[in-house]
Amino acid sequence: MTATSAAPGASSRLLVVRNDKLGDFMLAWPALACLKAARPAPHISVLVPAYTAPMARLCPWIDRVLIDPGEDADRNARRRLLAEVKAARFDALLTLFSTPRIGWLGWRAGIPLRLAPATKWAQLFYNRRVVQRRSRSEKPEYRYNVDLAEALLGELGLAPATAPEPPYWPLPEGERLAQRRRLAEELGLDPARPWVFLHGGSGGSAVNLSPERYARLVQEVNARLPGERRAEWVLTAGPGEEATAAAILSPLNEAGVTAYRLPPRANLAEFAKGLAAADLFIAGSTGPLHIAGCLDIATAGFYPARRSATPLRWQTCNRAEHRLDFCPPDGAGEQDMATIDISAAAEAISDLLRRLPAEVTSGS
């Protein structure tokens, strides 16, 4: 075995690291799909925090999930992780977001090929580096990740494959319909109308519209749709975001708009699968928005205008015709979400809902 390839005919054993937030991890799925499509198909392990592990276990491109105890882990936890990585005898390490701790882990574990973006001093621990300059935000985050995956395949000498296309989370046959039937029974939703999920929380990592502006958006979208095609609205919330959902729901109820709270789900995996019931998902640049993107559900995302968080950089990975994005206009403050034209957004969202194929909104 060489430093850059597994034994002839054998599957390469890869460790892919994306150990930060949920949205970042979901934007790694196109890269994971790219790696898995190579021939011979590699065995793919991921190193993720416990929080995103349930999603990693649902990913069809992942064979094994390793848990990262995190930056604040004690010495014993770090030793256990090092022993686990050493024992797996990986052929290559791909770090999608590089940190010194992970670079040091790969080096100490003796992984022969270690590839990461050429950023910060952490790159000293890697023997293959790709210059990306992500801070310029010249392409989507998921595309930067795919570029790294393609570079790794080239280093491994694996045969190229046709690039996978959305959905990057292809559900088992019948799963979407099962989720719609479950939600229809729980909330009494009309399957003949489009179902729009709205997530007003920010996950603590991104600015978002205020509850008042989301409530106005809902009313303006409804006003643009014919009565028999007005949407069924379902509000979602993560831990600690319940008050935000309530603040959106209250003015809608006062205005006579029927909206529902998504019933509690047992865990993150069940919540994520439940998003498959939606025809359209509206949110800020949060983890749930990127779950919807991986499912190739239509999305409408609200983004700040700062360079590191633009709609292009944090674009969802669904098909272009399923994707809308909105941000403050030129000349506004980078995070002044109040300057986004809600009427224009409502017009674009209602137009997208009218254009969705009937088989999508009927759940078949």
N, C-alpha and C positions, 0 to 999 in steps of 0.2 A: 504494500500500500504506500502510495506517495503522499506528499503533504497536501496535494490538491485533488485527489480522487480516491474513491473506494476501490476495492478489488474488482477486477473485470467481471461484469455481469451482476455485481452486487448492488444493492440499493445504498446510496449514501445516507448517512445518519446526520441529520441537521438539527441544530438548536437555534431557534429564532426567538429573539428577545424583544418584547414591547411591553414594558412593565410599569406603565403609568396609567392614565385615565381610560375610562371605558370608550369614549369616542375615538381616542388615538388607537386603541386596540382594534376597534371595528374597521378603521381605515387601513389596518394591516391585512385584512382578509383578501383583498385582491392580490397582494404579494404572496400570501400563503397559497392561494389558488394557482398562481403562476408557478411556484415551486413544485406543487403537487402534479402539475400537468407535464412536467419534464419526463423524459423516458431514458432510462428506467426511473420510475417514480421513486423519489426519496422517501425515507422515513422521517417524518417531521415531528419534533418535539417543540414545545414553546415554554418559555419561562415567563410567568405572569404573576401578578399579585393575587391573593385569595379573592379579592373583590371581583376580578374579571374572569376567574377560573371557571365559573358556571357557563359563561359564554364560550370559552375555549373548548369546553367539553362538548358543546353543540356544533362546533365548527367542523364541517366535513373534510377539511384539508389538514386536520391535525390528528396525529396518532397518539401522542402522549402529552400530558400536561404536568409541568413542574411548577411548584409554588415558590415564588420569591418572597422571603421573609421581610424584605425591605431594608431601607437605609439604616433604620434604627434597631435592627435585629441584634441580639447578643452574640457573643463569640461562638457559642455552641450551635446556634441556628445557622450561622454562616459556615461553620465547619461541616454541618450535615449537608448543606446545599453543595458545597465543594465536593464532598464525597459522592453525592448522587450524580453530579455532573461528570466526575472522573469515571465512575462505574459505567456510565452510558457509552463511553468511548465514541464520542461524536467525531465525525469527519470534518465538520465545519460549524462555525458560529456566525450567525448573522444578527447583528444588533441594529435595529431600526432607529433607535434613539440612544445615542452612546452616552454612557457615564463611566467615570473611572472605576467604580466598584465592579461593574459588569465586565469591563475590559480586563481588569485584574483577575476576576474569576475565570474567564476563558483562558488566560495565559497560564494561571496556576493549574488549571485542569488539564493542560497539555493538549488542547484542541489544535490540530495542526494548521487549519485554515480559519482565520478570524477576520471577518469583513465588517466594516462599519463606515458611516459617513466620516469624511476627513474634517472633523470639527473638534475644537477644544483639545486640551492636552491628553484626553482619554485615548486619542487615536494612537498614542505611543504603544498601546497594548495590542494593536491589530497589525497583521502583516499584509492586509489588503485594505485599501482605503478608496472611497469614491468621493470626489469633490462634488458637492451639491449646492451649497450656498442657499439653504432653505430660507434664511432670513429675508431673501429677496422676494419670496412668495411668487415665483414665476410659473408655478404649476401646482396642481392639487397635491395635497399631502399623500394621498394614496398612490399617486403616480411616482412621487419620490420613492416610496416604499417598493413599488414594482421595479423601478430602475435598479435598486439595490439587489432585489431578488434575481433580476436578469444578469447582473454582474456576477453574482455568486454562481449561477448556473454556468456561466462562461468559464469561471475559474475551475469549476468541478469537471468541465468537459462533458456536461450532460447534453443530450440531444435537445435542440429547441423544440418547442411545441406551439401550437396555435394558442394565442393569448386567450384566456377565459374571458367571458363577457358576463354582464349582470344577468341574473342575480348572483352575487358572490356568496349569498347564503341561500342555496336552493333547498327548499323545504321538501320533506317527503310528500308523495302524492296524497292529496286529501287533507293535509294539515291545515291549509288556509281555510278550507270550507268548514272543517271541524271547529276552528277558532271562531269563525263567524256564527256558526250555529250556537256555540256556547254563549257568546255575548248576546245574541238575539234572545236567548232564553233568559239570561240574567237581567237584561235591561229592557226587553221588549222593543228592540230596534226594528225598523222597517227595512227588510233586505232590498226593497226596490229603490231605496234612496241611497245616495253616496254617504259613506261613513267617514267622517273627518275627525281624526284624533288631534288634540292640541295639548302640547306640553309647555306650560308657562314657566317652569323652573329653569334655573341656570346651572345647576350642579356645582355652583361655586367657582366655575372656571370661565364663564363667558357672560357678557352682558346680554340682556334680553329686553323685549318689550315689557312695559308695565302691564299689570293686570287690567287696568282701565283701557289701554289701547288694544289689548287682545280682545276684550269684550266688544269694543267698537268694531274690530275686524270681523268678528263672528257675525254681528248684526249686518254689516255692510255686504259680506259675502252672501248671506241669506237673502238680502234684498235684491240681489242680482240674479237669483235662481228662480225659475218658475215654481209655483207652490208645490206641485207634485214631485219636484226634484230637489227641494230644499234639503240640505244635509242633515244627517243625524250627527250631533256633536258629542264627543266623548273626551273628557278632560283626564289627563294622566298626570301623575306626580311621583317623584322619587322620595326617598326618606328625607324628612324635614321640609318638603315642598308642599305639604298639604294645605298650608295657609294660603299659598299663592293660588292653588287651584280653587279654593273657596272664594278668594277675592275676584276671580274671573267669573265663577258661577253665580255669585250673588247678583251683580247687575244684569246678567242675562235673564235670570229668573224674574227680576223686577221689570224687565222689558218684554216679558212674555215669550222669550226664546227658550225652547226646551233643550237642555243640555244635561249630560250625565257624568258622573265620576266613574272611571274604570274601577270595577270591583277589585278589592285587594287580591294579590296573587301570592303564592307561597314563597317565591324567591325570584331572583333576577332572571333566571332561565324561563320561568313560566310567564313573567311579565314580558320578556322579549318575544316569546312565541305568540303571545296575545296581540302584539302589534301587527301581526300578519292579517288580522281582521280588517285593518284600515284600508280605505281607498286612497286617502291622502293624510300625511302627517305634517303638522305645523309645529315648529319649535325654533328656539335659538340654536346655536352651534353646540349641541349637547350630545351626550352618549345616545339617548333614545333616537334623536334625529338620524344618527349614523347607523343605528340598528335598522331603522326603516330603509335607509339607503341600501344597505346590504341585501335587504329583502326585495329590492327594486320596487318598493312602494313609491308612489308619487310623493314628493316632499316640497315644502315651502319653508326655507330657512331664513332667519333674521340674524344678520351679522353686524358687528361693528366695522368701522372703516379703517382701523389701524392695520398697518402693513402685515403684521404677523398673524392677523386673524381675518383676512379678507375672504369674501365669498369664493374666490378662486382657490385660495390655499386650503380652506376647510370645506371644499365642495363635497357633497355626498357622492357616493360611488354607484348610484343608480343610473339608468339611461338618461341621456340629455333631455329627451322629451318628457321625462318624469320629474324634472328638476326646476324649481324656481328659487331665486334668492333675492334678498332685499337688504340694503344697507344705507346708512346716512348719505345724503348727496354731497357732491363736491362743495367744499367750503364749510361744511358743518363740522362740529367736533367729532373726533374719531369714535367716541362712544356715546354720542348724543342720539340715542335710539328714538327720541321724541321727534326727530326731524324726518323720519321715514314717512313717506306718503301712504297712509293707511288706505285711502280710497283707491290709489293706483294698485296697491298690493291686493286689495279685495277684488278688483277687476281682473287681475291676472290669475288669482286663485280660482275665481268662479269660472273663468274661461277654461282653465285646466280641467276643472271638474266636468264641464260640459263636453270636453274632448276625450275624456277617459272612455275606453270601449265599454259597451254595455255589459260584456261578460265579466269585466273587472268589478263594476259596481254591483252586479247581481250576485257576486261571490261564487260563480261557477268556475 
